[in-house]
Structures are given as C-alpha cells and as structure tokens.
C-alpha cells in the first residue's frame, strides 16, 4: 500500500458521497502532486479556484452552510495560512456563534511540501499543525504520517457527526518515498 495510492483511494471514497465537492488550486487541471490523486473523481465535482486562498475558504464555508461537504484543497500549509481568517474566525466558530445550531462539516486537505529531490525553499515546506491545534477549538487536525492511516482518517472526516471539520495534513515527500 503506497502513500499516493491510499490518497487516491481516499479521494475515490469521498467522491462517492453526493454531498462532496472538491475545490482548490490544481484540482481540475494539473499542477501539484495532489492532482493525480483526484484522477477518478467525476469532473462535475471538481472546481478549480484561482490563487485566492481566503476566498477559497470563504466559498468552502458557504458551501458547508448549505449542507455540502466541501473538500477544500490547499497544496501547502503555507498557502492555507492565507485563509487563516476564514479558518479561525469563521469555520472554527460557526457552532459556537450559533449556540450549537450550525454544525458544518468541511474537509481541508493540505500538505507539508516535499523537499526531495528539489527543495522548493522555505515558503513551501512549513508545518503549522501544532500552532493551529492551539488556535482551533472545533476543527481537528490529523497528520497522515503512514499510508495505513490515510483512508481511515478521511472516512472519519466524512462520517463524523460531532460537528467538527477536519484538516488532513499530508507529507509531500511520502508521495514517492512510501
């Protein structure tokens, strides 16, 4: 069981749910290693978003408020940083602000950028998982260090009924190494 193959299986699993929509950069058109893991997702579920991360997560939040389960893809943690306002002040607070009436479900897919065989420089390889665990109260962060954990973690994110959204953190170097 290879890391990238397990990611493809997880995306196939998510795509079977009629409520899921996949959005982000390089989801409909090639551009990152994540693109290949979406190869079996029906094209009508893929929505390419321009490089506007806060807008992307704002759209994601709106979809979640309308009973979709958006799978919002940010190829690097460093890019997800640009959507911090939507993540920390909105998605994470919907249930609290609504006194439990709004229980949205968002699946955020991000990665710690690959450093091998070519280091893309430091603005692409950040791991902000621990910092965001401290900042978030209703969004869970799951790091995907082992291929065997990928599908169960995405299943948990989709099937959870506790009102939490999930950020799943992949490791770019593992796509070709594990």
Order of alpha helices (4+ residues) and beta strands (2+ residues): alpha-beta-alpha-beta-alpha-beta-alpha-alpha-beta-alpha-beta-alpha-beta-alpha
